[in-house]
């Protein structure tokens, strides 16, 4: 995250991993909570084993760890 705030304005990660949207509705929600008013990048991830996704307790899922750059693309 470096010096930039998170999508909801936080200064530290909510979880140790990467939130993954399971569909367009979840992606739209994350785009709408952008409180900076600036642009937001939306990335597509290939090859995710859905069995590795963890629930953060709020109904959203994340993949613990890192995703290799070769498996993501800017939408």
PyMOL Python script that loads the backbone (N, CA, C, O; Angstrom):
from pymol import cmd

cmd.read_pdbstr("""\
ATOM      1  N   UNK A   1       0.818  -1.190   0.000  1.00  0.00           N
ATOM      2  CA  UNK A   1       0.000   0.000   0.000  1.00  0.00           C
ATOM      3  C   UNK A   1       0.863   1.256   0.000  1.00  0.00           C
ATOM      4  O   UNK A   1       0.434   2.305  -0.482  1.00  0.00           O
ATOM      5  N   UNK A   2       2.039   1.159   0.521  1.00  0.00           N
ATOM      6  CA  UNK A   2       2.943   2.300   0.550  1.00  0.00           C
ATOM      7  C   UNK A   2       2.254   3.513   1.163  1.00  0.00           C
ATOM      8  O   UNK A   2       1.611   3.394   2.206  1.00  0.00           O
ATOM      9  N   UNK A   3       2.381   4.678   0.530  1.00  0.00           N
ATOM     10  CA  UNK A   3       1.810   5.902   1.088  1.00  0.00           C
ATOM     11  C   UNK A   3       0.351   6.098   0.704  1.00  0.00           C
ATOM     12  O   UNK A   3      -0.336   6.922   1.308  1.00  0.00           O
ATOM     13  N   UNK A   4      -0.135   5.361  -0.283  1.00  0.00           N
ATOM     14  CA  UNK A   4      -1.516   5.523  -0.749  1.00  0.00           C
ATOM     15  C   UNK A   4      -2.479   4.800   0.189  1.00  0.00           C
ATOM     16  O   UNK A   4      -2.179   3.703   0.658  1.00  0.00           O
ATOM     17  N   UNK A   5      -3.644   5.412   0.467  1.00  0.00           N
ATOM     18  CA  UNK A   5      -4.630   4.736   1.305  1.00  0.00           C
ATOM     19  C   UNK A   5      -5.310   3.611   0.551  1.00  0.00           C
ATOM     20  O   UNK A   5      -5.281   3.568  -0.679  1.00  0.00           O
ATOM     21  N   UNK A   6      -5.920   2.706   1.289  1.00  0.00           N
ATOM     22  CA  UNK A   6      -6.684   1.638   0.667  1.00  0.00           C
ATOM     23  C   UNK A   6      -7.958   2.180   0.046  1.00  0.00           C
ATOM     24  O   UNK A   6      -8.269   3.363   0.189  1.00  0.00           O
ATOM     25  N   UNK A   7      -8.699   1.317  -0.644  1.00  0.00           N
ATOM     26  CA  UNK A   7      -9.890   1.750  -1.376  1.00  0.00           C
ATOM     27  C   UNK A   7     -10.928   2.385  -0.459  1.00  0.00           C
ATOM     28  O   UNK A   7     -11.680   3.259  -0.892  1.00  0.00           O
ATOM     29  N   UNK A   8     -10.979   1.960   0.802  1.00  0.00           N
ATOM     30  CA  UNK A   8     -11.926   2.554   1.749  1.00  0.00           C
ATOM     31  C   UNK A   8     -11.260   3.610   2.622  1.00  0.00           C
ATOM     32  O   UNK A   8     -11.840   4.048   3.615  1.00  0.00           O
ATOM     33  N   UNK A   9     -10.052   4.022   2.261  1.00  0.00           N
ATOM     34  CA  UNK A   9      -9.356   5.074   2.986  1.00  0.00           C
ATOM     35  C   UNK A   9      -8.477   4.593   4.128  1.00  0.00           C
ATOM     36  O   UNK A   9      -7.850   5.405   4.808  1.00  0.00           O
ATOM     37  N   UNK A  10      -8.422   3.289   4.347  1.00  0.00           N
ATOM     38  CA  UNK A  10      -7.627   2.764   5.457  1.00  0.00           C
ATOM     39  C   UNK A  10      -6.136   2.883   5.159  1.00  0.00           C
ATOM     40  O   UNK A  10      -5.715   2.937   4.004  1.00  0.00           O
ATOM     41  N   UNK A  11      -5.359   2.923   6.223  1.00  0.00           N
ATOM     42  CA  UNK A  11      -3.906   3.033   6.102  1.00  0.00           C
ATOM     43  C   UNK A  11      -3.199   1.697   6.281  1.00  0.00           C
ATOM     44  O   UNK A  11      -1.980   1.620   6.122  1.00  0.00           O
ATOM     45  N   UNK A  12      -3.940   0.646   6.609  1.00  0.00           N
ATOM     46  CA  UNK A  12      -3.325  -0.678   6.739  1.00  0.00           C
ATOM     47  C   UNK A  12      -4.284  -1.708   6.158  1.00  0.00           C
ATOM     48  O   UNK A  12      -5.490  -1.469   6.093  1.00  0.00           O
ATOM     49  N   UNK A  13      -3.758  -2.843   5.738  1.00  0.00           N
ATOM     50  CA  UNK A  13      -4.620  -3.871   5.139  1.00  0.00           C
ATOM     51  C   UNK A  13      -5.640  -4.408   6.139  1.00  0.00           C
ATOM     52  O   UNK A  13      -5.348  -4.545   7.327  1.00  0.00           O
ATOM     53  N   UNK A  14      -6.826  -4.708   5.649  1.00  0.00           N
ATOM     54  CA  UNK A  14      -7.855  -5.323   6.490  1.00  0.00           C
ATOM     55  C   UNK A  14      -7.530  -6.789   6.744  1.00  0.00           C
ATOM     56  O   UNK A  14      -7.814  -7.319   7.819  1.00  0.00           O
ATOM     57  N   UNK A  15      -6.935  -7.439   5.752  1.00  0.00           N
ATOM     58  CA  UNK A  15      -6.541  -8.843   5.859  1.00  0.00           C
ATOM     59  C   UNK A  15      -5.170  -9.014   5.239  1.00  0.00           C
ATOM     60  O   UNK A  15      -4.713  -8.164   4.475  1.00  0.00           O
ATOM     61  N   UNK A  16      -4.516 -10.114   5.567  1.00  0.00           N
ATOM     62  CA  UNK A  16      -3.221 -10.435   4.958  1.00  0.00           C
ATOM     63  C   UNK A  16      -3.490 -11.245   3.700  1.00  0.00           C
ATOM     64  O   UNK A  16      -3.339 -12.467   3.690  1.00  0.00           O
ATOM     65  N   UNK A  17      -3.883 -10.566   2.662  1.00  0.00           N
ATOM     66  CA  UNK A  17      -4.180 -11.220   1.396  1.00  0.00           C
ATOM     67  C   UNK A  17      -4.837 -10.257   0.432  1.00  0.00           C
ATOM     68  O   UNK A  17      -4.788  -9.042   0.625  1.00  0.00           O
ATOM     69  N   UNK A  18      -5.454 -10.800  -0.609  1.00  0.00           N
ATOM     70  CA  UNK A  18      -6.061 -10.003  -1.663  1.00  0.00           C
ATOM     71  C   UNK A  18      -7.533 -10.341  -1.750  1.00  0.00           C
ATOM     72  O   UNK A  18      -7.899 -11.500  -1.946  1.00  0.00           O
ATOM     73  N   UNK A  19      -8.394  -9.319  -1.602  1.00  0.00           N
ATOM     74  CA  UNK A  19      -9.817  -9.555  -1.773  1.00  0.00           C
ATOM     75  C   UNK A  19     -10.096  -9.927  -3.221  1.00  0.00           C
ATOM     76  O   UNK A  19      -9.527  -9.346  -4.145  1.00  0.00           O
ATOM     77  N   UNK A  20     -10.974 -10.900  -3.406  1.00  0.00           N
ATOM     78  CA  UNK A  20     -11.336 -11.380  -4.732  1.00  0.00           C
ATOM     79  C   UNK A  20     -12.847 -11.311  -4.848  1.00  0.00           C
ATOM     80  O   UNK A  20     -13.564 -11.827  -3.990  1.00  0.00           O
ATOM     81  N   UNK A  21     -13.328 -10.683  -5.895  1.00  0.00           N
ATOM     82  CA  UNK A  21     -14.770 -10.605  -6.132  1.00  0.00           C
ATOM     83  C   UNK A  21     -15.214 -11.827  -6.915  1.00  0.00           C
ATOM     84  O   UNK A  21     -14.544 -12.266  -7.850  1.00  0.00           O
ATOM     85  N   UNK A  22     -16.353 -12.365  -6.517  1.00  0.00           N
ATOM     86  CA  UNK A  22     -16.880 -13.562  -7.172  1.00  0.00           C
ATOM     87  C   UNK A  22     -17.830 -13.239  -8.310  1.00  0.00           C
ATOM     88  O   UNK A  22     -18.400 -14.147  -8.914  1.00  0.00           O
ATOM     89  N   UNK A  23     -18.006 -11.983  -8.606  1.00  0.00           N
ATOM     90  CA  UNK A  23     -18.885 -11.585  -9.697  1.00  0.00           C
ATOM     91  C   UNK A  23     -18.921 -10.077  -9.851  1.00  0.00           C
ATOM     92  O   UNK A  23     -18.289  -9.340  -9.094  1.00  0.00           O
ATOM     93  N   UNK A  24     -19.679  -9.630 -10.854  1.00  0.00           N
ATOM     94  CA  UNK A  24     -19.750  -8.205 -11.159  1.00  0.00           C
ATOM     95  C   UNK A  24     -20.364  -7.390 -10.030  1.00  0.00           C
ATOM     96  O   UNK A  24     -19.943  -6.258  -9.793  1.00  0.00           O
ATOM     97  N   UNK A  25     -21.364  -7.948  -9.318  1.00  0.00           N
ATOM     98  CA  UNK A  25     -22.002  -7.199  -8.234  1.00  0.00           C
ATOM     99  C   UNK A  25     -21.010  -6.889  -7.112  1.00  0.00           C
ATOM    100  O   UNK A  25     -21.001  -5.775  -6.589  1.00  0.00           O
ATOM    101  N   UNK A  26     -20.179  -7.860  -6.741  1.00  0.00           N
ATOM    102  CA  UNK A  26     -19.179  -7.609  -5.704  1.00  0.00           C
ATOM    103  C   UNK A  26     -18.140  -6.608  -6.185  1.00  0.00           C
ATOM    104  O   UNK A  26     -17.712  -5.741  -5.423  1.00  0.00           O
ATOM    105  N   UNK A  27     -17.733  -6.723  -7.437  1.00  0.00           N
ATOM    106  CA  UNK A  27     -16.753  -5.779  -7.986  1.00  0.00           C
ATOM    107  C   UNK A  27     -17.322  -4.362  -7.966  1.00  0.00           C
ATOM    108  O   UNK A  27     -16.618  -3.414  -7.616  1.00  0.00           O
ATOM    109  N   UNK A  28     -18.587  -4.217  -8.339  1.00  0.00           N
ATOM    110  CA  UNK A  28     -19.237  -2.903  -8.334  1.00  0.00           C
ATOM    111  C   UNK A  28     -19.268  -2.318  -6.918  1.00  0.00           C
ATOM    112  O   UNK A  28     -19.042  -1.122  -6.739  1.00  0.00           O
ATOM    113  N   UNK A  29     -19.545  -3.149  -5.922  1.00  0.00           N
ATOM    114  CA  UNK A  29     -19.549  -2.675  -4.536  1.00  0.00           C
ATOM    115  C   UNK A  29     -18.185  -2.102  -4.154  1.00  0.00           C
ATOM    116  O   UNK A  29     -18.101  -1.006  -3.600  1.00  0.00           O
ATOM    117  N   UNK A  30     -17.124  -2.840  -4.449  1.00  0.00           N
ATOM    118  CA  UNK A  30     -15.788  -2.366  -4.094  1.00  0.00           C
ATOM    119  C   UNK A  30     -15.438  -1.082  -4.838  1.00  0.00           C
ATOM    120  O   UNK A  30     -14.765  -0.213  -4.285  1.00  0.00           O
ATOM    121  N   UNK A  31     -15.882  -0.957  -6.071  1.00  0.00           N
ATOM    122  CA  UNK A  31     -15.630   0.273  -6.817  1.00  0.00           C
ATOM    123  C   UNK A  31     -16.390   1.447  -6.210  1.00  0.00           C
ATOM    124  O   UNK A  31     -15.885   2.570  -6.207  1.00  0.00           O
ATOM    125  N   UNK A  32     -17.586   1.209  -5.698  1.00  0.00           N
ATOM    126  CA  UNK A  32     -18.405   2.274  -5.126  1.00  0.00           C
ATOM    127  C   UNK A  32     -17.892   2.761  -3.776  1.00  0.00           C
ATOM    128  O   UNK A  32     -18.156   3.905  -3.407  1.00  0.00           O
ATOM    129  N   UNK A  33     -17.167   1.931  -3.028  1.00  0.00           N
ATOM    130  CA  UNK A  33     -16.689   2.379  -1.723  1.00  0.00           C
ATOM    131  C   UNK A  33     -15.391   3.178  -1.805  1.00  0.00           C
ATOM    132  O   UNK A  33     -14.809   3.530  -0.779  1.00  0.00           O
ATOM    133  N   UNK A  34     -14.950   3.457  -3.001  1.00  0.00           N
ATOM    134  CA  UNK A  34     -13.766   4.293  -3.180  1.00  0.00           C
ATOM    135  C   UNK A  34     -14.073   5.684  -2.635  1.00  0.00           C
ATOM    136  O   UNK A  34     -14.854   6.425  -3.232  1.00  0.00           O
ATOM    137  N   UNK A  35     -13.464   6.042  -1.507  1.00  0.00           N
ATOM    138  CA  UNK A  35     -13.762   7.345  -0.910  1.00  0.00           C
ATOM    139  C   UNK A  35     -12.766   8.426  -1.314  1.00  0.00           C
ATOM    140  O   UNK A  35     -12.853   9.552  -0.825  1.00  0.00           O
ATOM    141  N   UNK A  36     -11.835   8.112  -2.185  1.00  0.00           N
ATOM    142  CA  UNK A  36     -10.864   9.119  -2.602  1.00  0.00           C
ATOM    143  C   UNK A  36     -11.410   9.984  -3.727  1.00  0.00           C
ATOM    144  O   UNK A  36     -10.924  11.093  -3.948  1.00  0.00           O
ATOM    145  N   UNK A  37     -12.425   9.481  -4.446  1.00  0.00           N
ATOM    146  CA  UNK A  37     -12.963  10.211  -5.585  1.00  0.00           C
ATOM    147  C   UNK A  37     -12.104  10.072  -6.823  1.00  0.00           C
ATOM    148  O   UNK A  37     -12.476  10.552  -7.894  1.00  0.00           O
ATOM    149  N   UNK A  38     -10.966   9.425  -6.694  1.00  0.00           N
ATOM    150  CA  UNK A  38     -10.068   9.250  -7.828  1.00  0.00           C
ATOM    151  C   UNK A  38     -10.323   7.950  -8.568  1.00  0.00           C
ATOM    152  O   UNK A  38     -11.223   7.188  -8.214  1.00  0.00           O
ATOM    153  N   UNK A  39      -9.542   7.707  -9.575  1.00  0.00           N
ATOM    154  CA  UNK A  39      -9.714   6.483 -10.366  1.00  0.00           C
ATOM    155  C   UNK A  39      -9.344   5.233  -9.560  1.00  0.00           C
ATOM    156  O   UNK A  39      -8.532   5.289  -8.636  1.00  0.00           O
ATOM    157  N   UNK A  40      -9.948   4.127  -9.925  1.00  0.00           N
ATOM    158  CA  UNK A  40      -9.697   2.841  -9.283  1.00  0.00           C
ATOM    159  C   UNK A  40      -9.416   1.822 -10.377  1.00  0.00           C
ATOM    160  O   UNK A  40     -10.154   1.742 -11.359  1.00  0.00           O
ATOM    161  N   UNK A  41      -8.367   1.054 -10.215  1.00  0.00           N
ATOM    162  CA  UNK A  41      -8.060  -0.010 -11.168  1.00  0.00           C
ATOM    163  C   UNK A  41      -8.857  -1.255 -10.814  1.00  0.00           C
ATOM    164  O   UNK A  41      -9.033  -1.576  -9.639  1.00  0.00           O
ATOM    165  N   UNK A  42      -9.338  -1.953 -11.834  1.00  0.00           N
ATOM    166  CA  UNK A  42     -10.036  -3.223 -11.664  1.00  0.00           C
ATOM    167  C   UNK A  42      -9.220  -4.279 -12.394  1.00  0.00           C
ATOM    168  O   UNK A  42      -8.945  -4.155 -13.587  1.00  0.00           O
ATOM    169  N   UNK A  43      -8.835  -5.320 -11.663  1.00  0.00           N
ATOM    170  CA  UNK A  43      -7.986  -6.372 -12.205  1.00  0.00           C
ATOM    171  C   UNK A  43      -8.745  -7.688 -12.258  1.00  0.00           C
ATOM    172  O   UNK A  43      -9.556  -7.994 -11.384  1.00  0.00           O
ATOM    173  N   UNK A  44      -8.469  -8.454 -13.295  1.00  0.00           N
ATOM    174  CA  UNK A  44      -9.019  -9.794 -13.428  1.00  0.00           C
ATOM    175  C   UNK A  44      -7.928 -10.783 -13.040  1.00  0.00           C
ATOM    176  O   UNK A  44      -6.760 -10.593 -13.379  1.00  0.00           O
ATOM    177  N   UNK A  45      -8.313 -11.840 -12.328  1.00  0.00           N
ATOM    178  CA  UNK A  45      -7.345 -12.839 -11.874  1.00  0.00           C
ATOM    179  C   UNK A  45      -7.717 -14.188 -12.471  1.00  0.00           C
ATOM    180  O   UNK A  45      -8.871 -14.609 -12.392  1.00  0.00           O
ATOM    181  N   UNK A  46      -6.760 -14.854 -13.056  1.00  0.00           N
ATOM    182  CA  UNK A  46      -6.972 -16.174 -13.657  1.00  0.00           C
ATOM    183  C   UNK A  46      -6.412 -17.269 -12.762  1.00  0.00           C
ATOM    184  O   UNK A  46      -5.422 -17.065 -12.059  1.00  0.00           O
ATOM    185  N   UNK A  47      -7.045 -18.417 -12.795  1.00  0.00           N
ATOM    186  CA  UNK A  47      -6.507 -19.600 -12.138  1.00  0.00           C
ATOM    187  C   UNK A  47      -6.599 -19.618 -10.634  1.00  0.00           C
ATOM    188  O   UNK A  47      -5.725 -20.184  -9.978  1.00  0.00           O
ATOM    189  N   UNK A  48      -7.630 -19.016 -10.062  1.00  0.00           N
ATOM    190  CA  UNK A  48      -7.799 -19.031  -8.609  1.00  0.00           C
ATOM    191  C   UNK A  48      -8.521 -20.305  -8.191  1.00  0.00           C
ATOM    192  O   UNK A  48      -9.583 -20.625  -8.725  1.00  0.00           O
ATOM    193  N   UNK A  49      -7.953 -21.022  -7.247  1.00  0.00           N
ATOM    194  CA  UNK A  49      -8.619 -22.185  -6.655  1.00  0.00           C
ATOM    195  C   UNK A  49      -9.582 -21.647  -5.602  1.00  0.00           C
ATOM    196  O   UNK A  49      -9.156 -21.204  -4.536  1.00  0.00           O
ATOM    197  N   UNK A  50     -10.885 -21.685  -5.902  1.00  0.00           N
ATOM    198  CA  UNK A  50     -11.876 -21.106  -4.995  1.00  0.00           C
ATOM    199  C   UNK A  50     -11.863 -21.769  -3.625  1.00  0.00           C
ATOM    200  O   UNK A  50     -12.344 -21.181  -2.656  1.00  0.00           O
ATOM    201  N   UNK A  51     -11.329 -22.968  -3.523  1.00  0.00           N
ATOM    202  CA  UNK A  51     -11.223 -23.639  -2.234  1.00  0.00           C
ATOM    203  C   UNK A  51     -10.226 -22.985  -1.295  1.00  0.00           C
ATOM    204  O   UNK A  51     -10.245 -23.249  -0.093  1.00  0.00           O
ATOM    205  N   UNK A  52      -9.353 -22.134  -1.828  1.00  0.00           N
ATOM    206  CA  UNK A  52      -8.360 -21.430  -1.013  1.00  0.00           C
ATOM    207  C   UNK A  52      -8.859 -20.087  -0.494  1.00  0.00           C
ATOM    208  O   UNK A  52      -8.201 -19.457   0.334  1.00  0.00           O
ATOM    209  N   UNK A  53     -10.024 -19.645  -0.979  1.00  0.00           N
ATOM    210  CA  UNK A  53     -10.559 -18.351  -0.563  1.00  0.00           C
ATOM    211  C   UNK A  53     -11.068 -18.422   0.874  1.00  0.00           C
ATOM    212  O   UNK A  53     -11.700 -19.401   1.270  1.00  0.00           O
ATOM    213  N   UNK A  54     -10.787 -17.380   1.646  1.00  0.00           N
ATOM    214  CA  UNK A  54     -11.219 -17.294   3.038  1.00  0.00           C
ATOM    215  C   UNK A  54     -12.242 -16.183   3.194  1.00  0.00           C
ATOM    216  O   UNK A  54     -12.144 -15.149   2.533  1.00  0.00           O
ATOM    217  N   UNK A  55     -13.220 -16.386   4.059  1.00  0.00           N
ATOM    218  CA  UNK A  55     -14.222 -15.375   4.360  1.00  0.00           C
ATOM    219  C   UNK A  55     -13.642 -14.424   5.398  1.00  0.00           C
ATOM    220  O   UNK A  55     -13.070 -14.867   6.394  1.00  0.00           O
ATOM    221  N   UNK A  56     -13.785 -13.119   5.173  1.00  0.00           N
ATOM    222  CA  UNK A  56     -13.235 -12.148   6.128  1.00  0.00           C
ATOM    223  C   UNK A  56     -14.190 -11.867   7.282  1.00  0.00           C
ATOM    224  O   UNK A  56     -13.895 -11.031   8.137  1.00  0.00           O
ATOM    225  N   UNK A  57     -15.325 -12.549   7.320  1.00  0.00           N
ATOM    226  CA  UNK A  57     -16.292 -12.345   8.383  1.00  0.00           C
ATOM    227  C   UNK A  57     -17.400 -11.376   8.012  1.00  0.00           C
ATOM    228  O   UNK A  57     -18.363 -11.219   8.763  1.00  0.00           O
ATOM    229  N   UNK A  58     -17.278 -10.727   6.870  1.00  0.00           N
ATOM    230  CA  UNK A  58     -18.285  -9.784   6.404  1.00  0.00           C
ATOM    231  C   UNK A  58     -18.924 -10.226   5.093  1.00  0.00           C
ATOM    232  O   UNK A  58     -19.599  -9.441   4.428  1.00  0.00           O
ATOM    233  N   UNK A  59     -18.708 -11.487   4.727  1.00  0.00           N
ATOM    234  CA  UNK A  59     -19.300 -11.997   3.498  1.00  0.00           C
ATOM    235  C   UNK A  59     -18.434 -11.840   2.262  1.00  0.00           C
ATOM    236  O   UNK A  59     -18.823 -12.279   1.179  1.00  0.00           O
ATOM    237  N   UNK A  60     -17.267 -11.221   2.400  1.00  0.00           N
ATOM    238  CA  UNK A  60     -16.347 -11.080   1.280  1.00  0.00           C
ATOM    239  C   UNK A  60     -15.225 -12.087   1.453  1.00  0.00           C
ATOM    240  O   UNK A  60     -14.909 -12.491   2.572  1.00  0.00           O
ATOM    241  N   UNK A  61     -14.629 -12.487   0.348  1.00  0.00           N
ATOM    242  CA  UNK A  61     -13.570 -13.488   0.408  1.00  0.00           C
ATOM    243  C   UNK A  61     -12.253 -12.897  -0.056  1.00  0.00           C
ATOM    244  O   UNK A  61     -12.209 -11.938  -0.826  1.00  0.00           O
ATOM    245  N   UNK A  62     -11.186 -13.498   0.435  1.00  0.00           N
ATOM    246  CA  UNK A  62      -9.853 -13.076   0.032  1.00  0.00           C
ATOM    247  C   UNK A  62      -8.960 -14.295  -0.123  1.00  0.00           C
ATOM    248  O   UNK A  62      -9.212 -15.357   0.446  1.00  0.00           O
ATOM    249  N   UNK A  63      -7.923 -14.112  -0.899  1.00  0.00           N
ATOM    250  CA  UNK A  63      -6.920 -15.140  -1.097  1.00  0.00           C
ATOM    251  C   UNK A  63      -5.720 -14.770  -0.245  1.00  0.00           C
ATOM    252  O   UNK A  63      -5.102 -13.731  -0.477  1.00  0.00           O
ATOM    253  N   UNK A  64      -5.374 -15.601   0.746  1.00  0.00           N
ATOM    254  CA  UNK A  64      -4.213 -15.266   1.568  1.00  0.00           C
ATOM    255  C   UNK A  64      -2.937 -15.336   0.728  1.00  0.00           C
ATOM    256  O   UNK A  64      -2.803 -16.199  -0.139  1.00  0.00           O
ATOM    257  N   UNK A  65      -2.027 -14.443   0.986  1.00  0.00           N
ATOM    258  CA  UNK A  65      -0.762 -14.454   0.258  1.00  0.00           C
ATOM    259  C   UNK A  65      -0.785 -13.543  -0.952  1.00  0.00           C
ATOM    260  O   UNK A  65      -1.545 -12.577  -1.019  1.00  0.00           O
ATOM    261  N   UNK A  66       0.069 -13.877  -1.904  1.00  0.00           N
ATOM    262  CA  UNK A  66       0.243 -13.055  -3.106  1.00  0.00           C
ATOM    263  C   UNK A  66      -0.265 -13.779  -4.334  1.00  0.00           C
ATOM    264  O   UNK A  66      -0.357 -15.007  -4.357  1.00  0.00           O
ATOM    265  N   UNK A  67      -0.593 -13.004  -5.355  1.00  0.00           N
ATOM    266  CA  UNK A  67      -0.989 -13.554  -6.653  1.00  0.00           C
ATOM    267  C   UNK A  67       0.113 -13.185  -7.633  1.00  0.00           C
ATOM    268  O   UNK A  67       0.452 -12.008  -7.755  1.00  0.00           O
ATOM    269  N   UNK A  68       0.678 -14.154  -8.331  1.00  0.00           N
ATOM    270  CA  UNK A  68       1.740 -13.842  -9.302  1.00  0.00           C
ATOM    271  C   UNK A  68       1.244 -12.884 -10.389  1.00  0.00           C
ATOM    272  O   UNK A  68       0.109 -13.001 -10.853  1.00  0.00           O
ATOM    273  N   UNK A  69       2.081 -11.954 -10.786  1.00  0.00           N
ATOM    274  CA  UNK A  69       1.716 -10.948 -11.785  1.00  0.00           C
ATOM    275  C   UNK A  69       1.242 -11.583 -13.095  1.00  0.00           C
ATOM    276  O   UNK A  69       0.400 -11.002 -13.780  1.00  0.00           O
ATOM    277  N   UNK A  70       1.746 -12.727 -13.451  1.00  0.00           N
ATOM    278  CA  UNK A  70       1.362 -13.390 -14.689  1.00  0.00           C
ATOM    279  C   UNK A  70      -0.109 -13.831 -14.681  1.00  0.00           C
ATOM    280  O   UNK A  70      -0.663 -14.146 -15.734  1.00  0.00           O
ATOM    281  N   UNK A  71      -0.743 -13.856 -13.501  1.00  0.00           N
ATOM    282  CA  UNK A  71      -2.131 -14.313 -13.403  1.00  0.00           C
ATOM    283  C   UNK A  71      -3.142 -13.178 -13.286  1.00  0.00           C
ATOM    284  O   UNK A  71      -4.334 -13.430 -13.108  1.00  0.00           O
ATOM    285  N   UNK A  72      -2.680 -11.925 -13.385  1.00  0.00           N
ATOM    286  CA  UNK A  72      -3.589 -10.787 -13.319  1.00  0.00           C
ATOM    287  C   UNK A  72      -3.488  -9.937 -14.578  1.00  0.00           C
ATOM    288  O   UNK A  72      -2.443  -9.866 -15.225  1.00  0.00           O
ATOM    289  N   UNK A  73      -4.619  -9.288 -14.908  1.00  0.00           N
ATOM    290  CA  UNK A  73      -4.606  -8.351 -16.039  1.00  0.00           C
ATOM    291  C   UNK A  73      -5.553  -7.207 -15.721  1.00  0.00           C
ATOM    292  O   UNK A  73      -6.581  -7.397 -15.071  1.00  0.00           O
ATOM    293  N   UNK A  74      -5.196  -6.020 -16.186  1.00  0.00           N
ATOM    294  CA  UNK A  74      -6.006  -4.833 -15.979  1.00  0.00           C
ATOM    295  C   UNK A  74      -7.216  -4.904 -16.896  1.00  0.00           C
ATOM    296  O   UNK A  74      -7.087  -5.121 -18.101  1.00  0.00           O
ATOM    297  N   UNK A  75      -8.412  -4.715 -16.301  1.00  0.00           N
ATOM    298  CA  UNK A  75      -9.658  -4.800 -17.078  1.00  0.00           C
ATOM    299  C   UNK A  75      -9.929  -3.464 -17.731  1.00  0.00           C
ATOM    300  O   UNK A  75     -10.928  -3.311 -18.434  1.00  0.00           O
TER     301      UNK A  75
END
""", "prot")
cmd.dss("prot")
cmd.show_as("cartoon", "prot")
cmd.util.cbc("prot")
cmd.orient("prot")
